[in-house]
Amino acid sequence: MIAALELPLRIRIRAASSAPEINALYWEMLRAPQDNAPLFTNENLLVSRYLASNDLRPVKLRPKGSLTALVAASNPSNLAGYKLAEVNVADEIGRAKAALGAIPATEVGLEAPCTLNTLISQLRRGVDIFYLAAHGTVANNEPRIWLQAEDGTAAITPAEEIITRIKEL
């Protein structure tokens, strides 16, 4: 926390796909070398990791008054079995909606599982902003996102599959 201002500290990490050693880190498990304290599990430290993109097409902005958003969070019921921290869906969605301000947002993950089919169905309706809070891992040099199956358990989904489904819209 930035103590003087009583604000959480926000860290954004941009990781290129050419850096598999960074993308393979379990960020939630990193610890400080001085005292072995967890680094990224404090509610006053907001960490986001971004993947680089080779798509440099310009983005045409619409007037802010006509923007819409899809805000989603995935918290599979069996994360503990994978030694992953629970995702507080209500808090994640709340923070995203607060940041969006007056931009209307559809929520996914609070009342029903955050499945790939649900996300694609909502994206098909047309949104300008898509925010997803979920665990991510790299296995065999392939990034994967921890979405949910219909029963709420983990559906570890290759990022390439998500990208392909979105491109098909």
For each residue, the residues with C-beta under 8 A, 3 or more apart:
1: 6 7 8 9 44 45
2: 5 6 7 8 9
3: 6
4:
5: 2
6: 1 2 3
7: 1 2
8: 1 2 43 44 45 46
9: 1 2 44 45 46
10: 46 47 48
11: 45 46 47 48
12: 47 48 49 50
13: 47 48 49 50
14: 49 50 51 52
15: 19 22 23 49 50 51 52
16: 19 51 52
17: 20 23 51 52
18:
19: 15 16 22 23
20: 17 23 24 138 141
21: 24 25
22: 15 19 25
23: 15 17 19 20 51 138 143
24: 20 21 137 138
25: 21 22 30
26: 29 30 137
27: 30 40 47 49
28: 38 40 41 84 85 135
29: 26 38 83
30: 25 26 27 38 39 40
31: 36 37 38 39
32: 35 36 37 38 39
33: 36
34: 37
35: 32
36: 31 32 33
37: 31 32 34
38: 28 29 30 31 32 41 42
39: 30 31 32 45
40: 27 28 30 45 47
41: 28 38 85
42: 38 45
43: 8 91
44: 1 8 9
45: 1 8 9 11 39 40 42
46: 8 9 10 11 95
47: 10 11 12 13 27 40
48: 10 11 12 13
49: 12 13 14 15 27 136
50: 12 13 14 15
51: 14 15 16 17 23 143 159
52: 14 15 16 17
53: 56
54:
55:
56: 53
57:
58:
59:
60:
61:
62: 66 67 128
63: 66 67
64: 67 103
65:
66: 62 63
67: 62 63 64 103 128 129
68: 103 104 105 106 126 127 128 129
69: 96 100 103 104 105 106 127 128 129 130 131
70: 105 106 108 119 122 123 127 129 130 131
71: 93 96 97 100 105 106 107 108 131
72: 93 107 108 109 114 119 122 130 131 132 133 134
73: 87 89 92 93 108 109 110 114 132 133 134
74: 87 89 109 113 114 132 133 134 135 145 146 147 148
75: 79 86 87 88 89 109 114 148
76: 79 146 147 148 149 152 153 154 155
77: 148 151 152 153
78: 81 82 153 154
79: 75 76 82 84 85 86 87 135 146 154
80: 83 84 86
81: 78
82: 78 79 154
83: 29 80
84: 28 79 80 135 146
85: 28 41 79
86: 75 79 80
87: 73 74 75 79 92 133 134 135
88: 75 91 92
89: 73 74 75 92 93 109 110 114 133
90: 93 94 110
91: 43 88 94 95
92: 73 87 88 89 95 96 133
93: 71 72 73 89 90 96 97 107 109 110 133
94: 90 91 97 98
95: 46 91 92 98 99
96: 69 71 92 93 99 100 105 131 133
97: 71 93 94 100 105 107
98: 94 95 101
99: 95 96
100: 69 71 96 97 103 105 129
101: 98
102:
103: 64 67 68 69 100 129
104: 68 69
105: 68 69 70 71 96 97 100 129
106: 68 69 70 71 122 125 127
107: 71 72 93 97 110
108: 70 71 72 73 112 114 118 119 122
109: 72 73 74 75 89 93 112 113 114 148
110: 73 89 90 93 107
111:
112: 108 109 118
113: 74 109 118 148 149 150 151 152
114: 72 73 74 75 89 108 109 118 119 132 134 147 148
115: 118 119 147 148 149 150 155
116: 119 120 147 155 157 161 162 165
117: 120 121
118: 108 112 113 114 115 121 122
119: 70 72 108 114 115 116 122 123 132 147 162
120: 116 117 123 124 165 166 169
121: 117 118 124 125
122: 70 72 106 108 118 119 125 127
123: 70 119 120 126 127 130 166 169
124: 120 121 169
125: 106 121 122
126: 68 123
127: 68 69 70 106 122 123 130
128: 62 67 68 69
129: 67 68 69 70 100 103 105
130: 69 70 72 123 127
131: 69 70 71 72 96
132: 72 73 74 114 119 145
133: 72 73 74 87 89 92 93 96
134: 72 73 74 87 114 145 146 147
135: 28 74 79 84 87 145 146
136: 49 143 144 145 146 159
137: 24 26 143 144 146 156
138: 20 23 24 141 142 143 144
139: 142 144
140:
141: 20 138
142: 138 139 158 159 160
143: 23 51 136 137 138 158 159 160
144: 136 137 138 139 156 157 158 159
145: 74 132 134 135 136 156 157 159 162
146: 74 76 79 84 134 135 136 137 154 155 156 157
147: 74 76 114 115 116 119 134 154 155 156 157
148: 74 75 76 77 109 113 114 115 152 153 154 155
149: 76 113 115 152 153 154 155
150: 113 115
151: 77 113
152: 76 77 113 148 149
153: 76 77 78 148 149
154: 76 78 79 82 146 147 148 149
155: 76 115 116 146 147 148 149
156: 137 144 145 146 147
157: 116 144 145 146 147 161 162
158: 142 143 144 161 162
159: 51 136 142 143 144 145 162 163
160: 142 143 163 164
161: 116 157 158 164 165
162: 116 119 145 157 158 159 165 166
163: 159 160 166 167
164: 160 161 167 168
165: 116 120 161 162 168 169
166: 120 123 162 163 169
167: 163 164
168: 164 165
169: 120 123 124 165 166
